[in-house]
Amino acid sequence: MWNFPVIDKEIASIAPDFRAISVFVDVTDKARGTMARNVLEEACDFVRAGGPAWSEAHLVSWGEAYSRFGAKPSRTPCSAQALKKRVEKDGYLPSINPVVDLYNAVSLRFAVPVGGENFDAYIGNPRLSIADGMEAFDTVMNGEVTVENPSKGEVIWRDDAGVTCRRWNWRQGNRTRLETLGGRMWFILESLGTMPEEALEEAANMLINGLRQLAPGCEVYRHKIIVG
């Protein structure tokens, strides 16, 4: 059974133009396939060539949203900005595994934060909410697993057990991290009003088509989220 994401009403005061596409994928006992091409390398080439056209405006909007809840986007940028900076600095992103490479490629090509999570590790519904500062977030510091707390007022993704991603989409936790293609997976593509709506749909299509290449016959459930 899928638990659809819940967006707390307070998010509208920070990003009234927030919209997202949630994608649940079940690849349990499905065949394994391969990508027809190197989508991550192609996406890096696309970014180095200056694409997409809305990239700068969209990432600036994310920085403004981060500032509204007290984060410093220059220190903790949204995930799409962080990937773009790495490509601009190094010229490429190293391969991690096919499914992570795929959603990183989607993020780069469409300048949109994309999260990939192991849904089997979730306790209850994914929820986008405002932290009270007491929630637990499991992470790694100096090579060792540790638990920290988000700042009070910070935008977080969480479930019933604690924080799954800090500062909206800046850093994923360990507990729900997607390590490989398998089981039930959840992806979230998050956009603001400066990204064309049709581009968000295209980004979701690229992700879903890639997942179907990697896991032929997988079950896909797609859900659009609009705030306000």
Kinemage of the C-alpha trace (Angstrom):
@kinemage 1
@onewidth
@group {chain A} dominant
@subgroup {mainchain}
@vectorlist {calphas} color= white
{ca met a 1} P 0.000 0.000 0.000
{ca trp a 2} L 1.323 3.444 -0.943
{ca asn a 3} L 1.190 6.348 1.498
{ca phe a 4} L 0.856 9.543 -0.495
{ca pro a 5} L 2.945 12.551 0.564
{ca val a 6} L 1.404 15.070 2.937
{ca ile a 7} L 2.253 18.761 2.556
{ca asp a 8} L 1.664 20.785 5.714
{ca lys a 9} L -0.257 24.022 5.184
{ca glu a 10} L 2.623 26.135 6.554
{ca ile a 11} L 4.660 25.368 3.419
{ca ala a 12} L 2.423 27.707 1.411
{ca ser a 13} L 3.732 30.711 3.353
{ca ile a 14} L 7.289 29.857 2.298
{ca ala a 15} L 6.653 28.738 -1.289
{ca pro a 16} L 3.079 29.429 -2.444
{ca asp a 17} L 4.031 28.390 -5.974
{ca phe a 18} L 5.438 25.012 -4.912
{ca arg a 19} L 4.367 22.045 -6.994
{ca ala a 20} L 5.781 18.574 -7.294
{ca ile a 21} L 5.312 15.175 -8.861
{ca ser a 22} L 5.502 12.132 -6.620
{ca val a 23} L 6.430 8.811 -8.241
{ca phe a 24} L 6.125 5.481 -6.425
{ca val a 25} L 7.736 2.498 -8.138
{ca asp a 26} L 7.556 -1.171 -7.204
{ca val a 27} L 10.291 -3.279 -8.777
{ca thr a 28} L 9.898 -6.246 -6.441
{ca asp a 29} L 10.607 -9.481 -8.348
{ca lys a 30} L 10.801 -7.604 -11.662
{ca ala a 31} L 13.301 -8.222 -14.440
{ca arg a 32} L 16.408 -6.083 -14.601
{ca gly a 33} L 17.261 -4.130 -17.719
{ca thr a 34} L 19.789 -1.493 -18.748
{ca met a 35} L 19.686 2.096 -19.948
{ca ala a 36} L 19.951 2.505 -23.688
{ca arg a 37} L 22.484 5.326 -23.279
{ca asn a 38} L 24.563 7.157 -20.681
{ca val a 39} L 21.939 9.618 -19.459
{ca leu a 40} L 24.156 11.068 -16.728
{ca glu a 41} L 26.973 11.936 -19.129
{ca glu a 42} L 24.468 13.473 -21.555
{ca ala a 43} L 22.948 15.563 -18.772
{ca cys a 44} L 26.370 16.849 -17.717
{ca asp a 45} L 27.074 17.858 -21.326
{ca phe a 46} L 23.694 19.632 -21.421
{ca val a 47} L 24.478 21.649 -18.286
{ca arg a 48} L 27.932 22.607 -19.543
{ca ala a 49} L 26.263 23.875 -22.738
{ca gly a 50} L 24.082 26.211 -20.657
{ca gly a 51} L 20.806 24.312 -20.410
{ca pro a 52} L 18.036 24.404 -19.517
{ca ala a 53} L 16.866 27.935 -20.302
{ca trp a 54} L 15.029 28.375 -16.982
{ca ser a 55} L 17.874 27.004 -14.854
{ca glu a 56} L 19.148 30.264 -13.363
{ca ala a 57} L 15.694 31.668 -12.566
{ca his a 58} L 14.521 28.423 -11.000
{ca leu a 59} L 17.583 27.955 -8.828
{ca val a 60} L 17.444 31.591 -7.700
{ca ser a 61} L 13.838 30.963 -6.654
{ca trp a 62} L 14.942 27.987 -4.587
{ca gly a 63} L 17.583 30.122 -2.910
{ca glu a 64} L 14.938 32.698 -2.015
{ca ala a 65} L 12.681 29.979 -0.587
{ca tyr a 66} L 15.561 28.652 1.515
{ca ser a 67} L 16.209 32.147 2.872
{ca arg a 68} L 12.579 32.432 3.984
{ca phe a 69} L 13.008 29.600 6.469
{ca gly a 70} L 16.395 30.775 7.695
{ca ala a 71} L 18.758 28.637 5.606
{ca lys a 72} L 21.760 30.108 3.813
{ca pro a 73} L 21.577 28.881 0.196
{ca ser a 74} L 25.236 29.739 -0.370
{ca arg a 75} L 26.206 27.215 2.333
{ca thr a 76} L 23.408 24.662 1.972
{ca pro a 77} L 22.002 24.952 -1.562
{ca cys a 78} L 19.085 22.948 -2.862
{ca ser a 79} L 20.068 19.612 -4.359
{ca ala a 80} L 19.722 20.763 -7.982
{ca gln a 81} L 22.025 23.725 -7.370
{ca ala a 82} L 24.588 21.496 -5.642
{ca leu a 83} L 24.674 19.067 -8.596
{ca lys a 84} L 24.975 21.923 -11.094
{ca lys a 85} L 27.909 23.432 -9.165
{ca arg a 86} L 29.722 20.106 -9.168
{ca val a 87} L 29.344 19.752 -12.925
{ca glu a 88} L 30.485 23.334 -13.508
{ca lys a 89} L 33.536 22.723 -11.308
{ca asp a 90} L 34.544 19.181 -12.336
{ca gly a 91} L 32.869 18.816 -15.729
{ca tyr a 92} L 31.031 15.652 -14.750
{ca leu a 93} L 29.387 13.672 -11.941
{ca pro a 94} L 30.813 10.299 -10.933
{ca ser a 95} L 28.561 7.314 -11.469
{ca ile a 96} L 27.013 5.878 -8.282
{ca asn a 97} L 24.562 3.247 -9.505
{ca pro a 98} L 22.030 3.146 -12.362
{ca val a 99} L 19.016 4.408 -10.420
{ca val a 100} L 20.863 7.254 -8.660
{ca asp a 101} L 22.571 8.188 -11.926
{ca leu a 102} L 19.140 8.360 -13.563
{ca tyr a 103} L 17.523 10.705 -11.086
{ca asn a 104} L 20.665 12.863 -10.906
{ca ala a 105} L 20.514 13.120 -14.699
{ca val a 106} L 16.871 14.233 -14.526
{ca ser a 107} L 17.775 16.828 -11.905
{ca leu a 108} L 20.598 18.239 -14.031
{ca arg a 109} L 18.724 18.248 -17.319
{ca phe a 110} L 15.691 20.016 -15.853
{ca ala a 111} L 17.320 22.075 -13.053
{ca val a 112} L 14.876 20.500 -10.605
{ca pro a 113} L 15.513 18.908 -7.202
{ca val a 114} L 14.843 15.165 -7.413
{ca gly a 115} L 14.906 12.867 -4.408
{ca gly a 116} L 15.059 9.073 -4.489
{ca glu a 117} L 14.109 7.108 -1.384
{ca asn a 118} L 13.827 3.516 -0.206
{ca phe a 119} L 10.119 3.471 0.541
{ca asp a 120} L 10.328 0.129 2.344
{ca ala a 121} L 12.244 1.961 5.098
{ca tyr a 122} L 9.488 4.527 5.646
{ca ile a 123} L 7.284 4.562 8.720
{ca gly a 124} L 3.996 6.179 7.729
{ca asn a 125} L 3.502 8.882 5.119
{ca pro a 126} L 6.262 11.102 3.719
{ca arg a 127} L 5.513 14.600 5.022
{ca leu a 128} L 6.866 18.016 4.069
{ca ser a 129} L 6.702 20.086 7.220
{ca ile a 130} L 8.283 22.678 9.471
{ca ala a 131} L 10.691 21.294 12.076
{ca asp a 132} L 10.216 21.920 15.780
{ca gly a 133} L 13.927 21.200 16.276
{ca met a 134} L 13.440 17.986 18.242
{ca glu a 135} L 13.172 15.543 15.329
{ca ala a 136} L 15.913 12.943 14.840
{ca phe a 137} L 17.988 12.942 11.669
{ca asp a 138} L 20.469 10.117 11.111
{ca thr a 139} L 23.517 11.086 9.110
{ca val a 140} L 27.257 10.450 8.825
{ca met a 141} L 29.879 12.769 10.297
{ca asn a 142} L 33.611 12.094 10.020
{ca gly a 143} L 32.823 8.607 8.770
{ca glu a 144} L 30.633 7.679 11.720
{ca val a 145} L 26.859 7.376 11.947
{ca thr a 146} L 25.373 10.046 14.185
{ca val a 147} L 21.994 11.581 14.988
{ca glu a 148} L 21.421 15.324 14.809
{ca asn a 149} L 18.436 17.641 14.980
{ca pro a 150} L 17.203 20.121 12.386
{ca ser a 151} L 16.947 23.798 13.225
{ca lys a 152} L 13.611 24.991 14.551
{ca gly a 153} L 11.578 26.396 11.651
{ca glu a 154} L 13.533 24.465 9.027
{ca val a 155} L 11.616 22.855 6.156
{ca ile a 156} L 12.068 19.093 6.321
{ca trp a 157} L 10.830 15.918 4.750
{ca arg a 158} L 9.998 13.408 7.456
{ca asp a 159} L 8.030 10.304 8.339
{ca asp a 160} L 6.685 9.057 11.674
{ca ala a 161} L 10.179 8.021 12.803
{ca gly a 162} L 12.061 11.249 12.074
{ca val a 163} L 13.643 13.444 9.421
{ca thr a 164} L 14.379 11.852 6.049
{ca cys a 165} L 15.782 14.961 4.326
{ca arg a 166} L 17.015 18.211 5.886
{ca arg a 167} L 16.562 21.747 4.569
{ca trp a 168} L 13.870 20.697 2.146
{ca asn a 169} L 16.023 18.753 -0.313
{ca trp a 170} L 19.572 19.543 0.780
{ca arg a 171} L 20.718 16.360 2.543
{ca gln a 172} L 19.167 12.895 2.714
{ca gly a 173} L 19.314 10.745 5.824
{ca asn a 174} L 20.786 7.256 5.969
{ca arg a 175} L 17.718 5.312 7.055
{ca thr a 176} L 15.719 5.837 3.863
{ca arg a 177} L 18.596 6.342 1.441
{ca leu a 178} L 18.138 4.553 -1.881
{ca glu a 179} L 21.211 2.363 -2.270
{ca thr a 180} L 20.192 0.226 -5.228
{ca leu a 181} L 17.391 -0.684 -7.624
{ca gly a 182} L 14.992 -2.918 -5.753
{ca gly a 183} L 11.845 -3.233 -3.670
{ca arg a 184} L 9.590 -0.214 -3.401
{ca met a 185} L 11.060 3.172 -4.247
{ca trp a 186} L 9.743 6.716 -3.965
{ca phe a 187} L 10.846 9.715 -6.015
{ca ile a 188} L 9.843 13.345 -5.609
{ca leu a 189} L 10.450 16.056 -8.233
{ca glu a 190} L 10.049 19.504 -6.652
{ca ser a 191} L 9.559 22.754 -8.524
{ca leu a 192} L 8.664 26.411 -8.053
{ca gly a 193} L 6.795 28.773 -10.362
{ca thr a 194} L 9.866 29.810 -12.358
{ca met a 195} L 10.070 26.300 -13.836
{ca pro a 196} L 7.636 25.781 -16.728
{ca glu a 197} L 4.872 23.384 -15.742
{ca glu a 198} L 5.308 21.345 -18.905
{ca ala a 199} L 9.014 20.930 -18.076
{ca leu a 200} L 8.122 19.357 -14.727
{ca glu a 201} L 5.920 16.872 -16.587
{ca glu a 202} L 8.760 16.128 -19.018
{ca ala a 203} L 11.152 15.563 -16.134
{ca ala a 204} L 8.774 13.042 -14.555
{ca asn a 205} L 8.384 11.304 -17.915
{ca met a 206} L 12.170 11.016 -18.289
{ca leu a 207} L 12.441 9.500 -14.820
{ca ile a 208} L 9.601 7.020 -15.351
{ca asn a 209} L 10.779 5.969 -18.802
{ca gly a 210} L 14.275 5.391 -17.425
{ca leu a 211} L 12.970 3.332 -14.513
{ca arg a 212} L 10.979 1.183 -16.935
{ca gln a 213} L 14.163 0.534 -18.879
{ca leu a 214} L 16.007 -0.414 -15.695
{ca ala a 215} L 13.141 -2.569 -14.376
{ca pro a 216} L 10.857 -3.747 -17.194
{ca gly a 217} L 7.360 -4.454 -15.919
{ca cys a 218} L 7.707 -2.309 -12.786
{ca glu a 219} L 4.550 -0.794 -11.320
{ca val a 220} L 4.469 3.013 -11.368
{ca tyr a 221} L 2.117 5.329 -9.463
{ca arg a 222} L 2.317 9.023 -10.307
{ca his a 223} L 0.738 11.823 -8.288
{ca lys a 224} L 0.842 15.605 -8.779
{ca ile a 225} L 1.112 17.888 -5.759
{ca ile a 226} L 0.049 21.557 -5.773
{ca val a 227} L 0.288 23.918 -2.806
{ca gly a 228} L -2.288 26.623 -2.297
